[in-house]
Amino acid sequence: MSRRLLLAALLLLPSGAYAEDLPVAVYRERLVAIDARLQSGDWVGARTAARDLLDDKVVDGRDVLAPDPSVLRPLAEAPTARAARSAGARVA
């Protein structure tokens, strides 16, 4: 693989640069917003929000935590509305 092609491929990879450091209160608000999207039938929006939240970090004082993938990943990877609703039951 040429150097240019490798560099181009690396640029297309997801980057941690887009992640946010969220206070615990904001993390909770995002979870509530995901649940509200599911309740309103917007499973695609809830799935997208779960994917975005997985990239973020939760800051609690000096502690930096990762969002719980066992809760968010099933929703983030849900292929259908039914799967999203089922996965979303753990978010609420």
N, C-alpha and C positions, 0 to 999 in steps of 0.2 A: 504494500500500500504506500503510495507516495506521501510525502510529508504534508503537502497541501490538502490532500484528501483526508488524511488523519486529522489535521487541524480543523477542517470544515466539519467533520463528524463530531469532534469534541465540542465545537461551538453549538451544535444542535442538542447536546445533552442537557437535561434539566439542571439548573444551577441553584445552589443554596442561596444565591444572591437575592432571590426573590422572596425568601422567607422573612417573616416578621417575628420580632420578639414581642409577645403579647402578655400583658398583665393577666393574672388569673381572672379578674372580673371581665375582661374583654373576651377571654377564651370561653367563659360561661355564656356570655352574650352570643357568641358565634354558634355555640351548641344550641342555644334556644332558637336562634334564627334558622338553623338547619332543621330543627324539629318543626318550626312554623312552616317552612317550605314544604316539608313532607305532608303536614296536615292540610295544606292548601292544594295539594296535588302536584306541586312543582318538584317532582322527584329528580329531574335532570339538574335543576338549580341546587337541590340538596346534595346531589352527588358531586357536583362541581365544587361546592363549598366545602364538603368533606375532604376532597382531594387537596384543595388549597390549604386547609387547616392542618393536614398531615405534614406539610412542608414547614410549618411555623414552629416556633419554640414558645413555651409558656414560662414566664419569669415570675418567680415568687420570692421576693427579697433577693438573696444571693443565689438561690437555687434556680437552675435552668432545666426545665423538663421538656420532654417530647410529648406531644399529644398521644393519647392511648390508641395505638394502631388496632388493637383488638376490637375497639368500638367503631373507629372511623373507617378502617380499610374495607370491611364488608360493604359499607354504604358507598365508599369511593369507587368500588369495583362492580357495583350492582348493574347488571345488564338490562334489567326490566323494572317497571314501576313496582311490581309485586315484590321483587327481590329487594328493592330500595326500602319499601315500607317495612318489610320483615327485618332488614338490617337496621333501619332507623329506630326500631323499638328500643334498642340499647342506648341510643343517643339521649332520649328523653329522660 
